[in-house]
Amino acid sequence: MDNKDIITLTGMVLSIFVATLILIAGIDKGIALICGYLNWIVFNQMISMWGLNK
């Protein structure tokens, strides 16, 4: 199992997770949750990069 397989698997799990969230919370809340989650990931990436560049 190489990195590509792991990335594909992670993507599948994430998309199933997202679909489940939308089904449970409804489309509006689901999209809001997903956007918040993505923003959080980007925010963490920026912080870790900023910490490394310091």
C-alpha positions as CSV (number, residue, x, y, z in Angstrom):
1,M,0.0,0.0,0.0
2,D,1.6,3.2,-1.1
3,N,0.7,6.9,-0.5
4,K,-1.6,7.1,-3.5
5,D,-3.8,4.3,-2.1
6,I,-3.9,5.9,1.3
7,I,-4.9,9.3,-0.2
8,T,-7.6,7.6,-2.3
9,L,-8.9,5.7,0.7
10,T,-8.9,8.9,2.8
11,G,-10.8,10.7,0.1
12,M,-13.4,8.0,-0.1
13,V,-13.9,8.0,3.7
14,L,-14.2,11.8,3.7
15,S,-16.8,11.8,1.0
16,I,-18.9,9.2,2.8
17,F,-18.5,11.2,6.0
18,V,-19.6,14.4,4.2
19,A,-22.6,12.7,2.6
20,T,-23.6,11.3,6.0
21,L,-23.3,14.8,7.6
22,I,-25.5,16.3,4.9
23,L,-28.1,13.6,5.3
24,I,-28.2,14.0,9.0
25,A,-28.0,17.7,9.3
26,G,-29.7,18.7,6.1
27,I,-28.1,20.4,3.1
28,D,-27.8,23.9,4.6
29,K,-26.3,22.9,7.9
30,G,-24.2,20.2,6.2
31,I,-22.6,22.6,3.8
32,A,-21.9,25.1,6.6
33,L,-20.3,22.3,8.7
34,I,-18.1,21.2,5.7
35,C,-17.0,24.8,5.0
36,G,-16.2,25.3,8.7
37,Y,-14.2,22.1,8.7
38,L,-12.3,23.0,5.5
39,N,-11.5,26.4,6.9
40,W,-10.2,24.8,10.1
41,I,-7.9,22.5,8.1
42,V,-6.6,25.5,6.0
43,F,-6.1,27.5,9.1
44,N,-4.1,24.7,10.8
45,Q,-2.0,24.4,7.6
46,M,-1.2,28.1,7.6
47,I,-0.3,28.1,11.3
48,S,2.0,25.1,11.0
49,M,3.7,26.6,7.9
50,W,4.0,30.0,9.7
51,G,5.6,28.2,12.7
52,L,8.0,26.4,10.4
53,N,9.0,29.5,8.5
54,K,9.6,31.5,11.7
